[in-house]
Amino acid sequence: MIIDEKQTIWTEKYKPSNIDDIILPESLRKFIKEGIEKHDIPNLGLWSYLPGLGKSSLANVIATNENVEPLWINASLNKGIDVIRNDIHAFASRRSLDGRLKVVILDESDRLTPDSQAGFRGFIDEFSQNCRFIFTGNYKENIIEPLLNRLENYDFLDFDKQEIIPQIVTRILFILEHENIKSDNTAIKTIIEKNYPSVRGMILDVKKFSKSGTLNISGIKTDE
């Protein structure tokens, strides 16, 4: 994992920089990696009503891959149809000069107006030869059905806990070792149980309760 030592906020300091750093089911990780290598990923919908599970992180590592030319749109700031007609249409309609796969990322896409969502139906079909679309959001139910039907959808809350937990433990142990923080299995288990499935929440608590150099769970209330 690449660590940003300039960051004091640990969720940014230990932010995933490639797909191997993302906590995911191995089958999905392999599928995405192979798709990027072959310049052919599906149109994706990445969802969960809880924050901190890695939706935007996965979209970001796809966007920053050398095989991808990205356009990142924060849909909570750009909700109208004009964004689609102008910026996105101009980007998606032109092939990449160096052969990279073009990818439009619509972060917080559940904030898009219904008119904007409807506009994407034709875009996804029209530009399928050279452009893919990734939608992230908390509320999949806010997305119109004709658009959802054009996406390969993944709800991060549906991931198998037995497959995810070992990866989380490995990540927390890595952070503790890098920060020279003493801990034990009970403390780590308590942090995970309090915050699951939010990895972001776990990392924030690891920092919060380790200011003494030891992960001290005496101040943790598991029913918060």
JOLINQUI-V421466 format. One record per residue. N is the residue number from 0. SS is DSSP state (H for helix, E for strand, C for the rest). D_LAST is the distance of its C-alpha to the last C-alpha in whole Angstrom. Layout:
n/ss/d_last
N/SS/D_LAST
N/SS/D_LAST
This chain:
n/ss/d_last
0/C/31
1/C/32
2/C/30
3/C/30
4/C/31
5/C/31
6/C/27
7/C/25
8/C/22
9/H/21
10/H/20
11/H/24
12/H/26
13/C/25
14/C/25
15/C/27
16/C/31
17/C/32
18/H/31
19/H/31
20/H/28
21/C/26
22/C/24
23/C/26
24/C/28
25/H/31
26/H/33
27/H/32
28/H/32
29/H/36
30/H/37
31/H/35
32/H/37
33/H/40
34/H/40
35/H/40
36/H/43
37/C/45
38/C/44
39/C/43
40/C/39
41/C/39
42/C/37
43/E/33
44/E/30
45/E/27
46/E/24
47/C/20
48/C/18
49/C/15
50/C/16
51/C/17
52/C/19
53/C/22
54/H/24
55/H/25
56/H/26
57/H/28
58/H/30
59/H/30
60/H/32
61/H/34
62/H/35
63/C/36
64/C/38
65/C/42
66/C/43
67/E/41
68/E/42
69/E/39
70/E/38
71/E/35
72/E/34
73/E/31
74/C/31
75/C/28
76/C/31
77/C/34
78/C/34
79/C/38
80/H/40
81/H/42
82/H/40
83/H/41
84/H/45
85/H/45
86/H/43
87/H/42
88/H/45
89/H/47
90/H/45
91/H/45
92/C/49
93/C/50
94/C/50
95/C/49
96/C/52
97/C/51
98/C/50
99/C/46
100/E/44
101/E/43
102/E/39
103/E/37
104/E/34
105/E/32
106/E/28
107/C/26
108/H/29
109/H/27
110/H/28
111/C/32
112/C/34
113/H/36
114/H/39
115/H/38
116/H/36
117/H/40
118/H/42
119/H/40
120/H/41
121/H/45
122/H/44
123/H/42
124/H/46
125/H/48
126/C/47
127/C/46
128/C/48
129/C/47
130/E/43
131/E/40
132/E/37
133/E/33
134/E/31
135/E/27
136/E/25
137/C/21
138/C/23
139/H/26
140/H/27
141/H/28
142/C/31
143/C/34
144/H/36
145/H/39
146/H/37
147/H/34
148/C/37
149/C/39
150/C/36
151/E/34
152/E/31
153/E/28
154/E/24
155/H/22
156/H/20
157/H/23
158/C/24
159/C/24
160/H/21
161/H/24
162/H/25
163/H/23
164/H/21
165/H/24
166/H/24
167/H/21
168/H/21
169/H/25
170/H/23
171/H/21
172/H/24
173/H/26
174/H/24
175/H/23
176/H/27
177/H/28
178/C/26
179/C/27
180/C/24
181/E/24
182/C/22
183/C/22
184/H/21
185/H/18
186/H/16
187/H/17
188/H/16
189/H/12
190/H/12
191/H/13
192/H/11
193/H/8
194/H/9
195/C/12
196/C/14
197/C/14
198/H/16
199/H/16
200/H/12
201/H/13
202/H/16
203/H/14
204/H/12
205/H/16
206/H/17
207/H/15
208/C/15
209/C/18
210/C/20
211/C/22
212/C/24
213/E/22
214/C/18
215/C/17
216/H/13
217/H/14
218/H/11
219/C/8
220/C/6
221/C/6
222/C/4
223/C/0
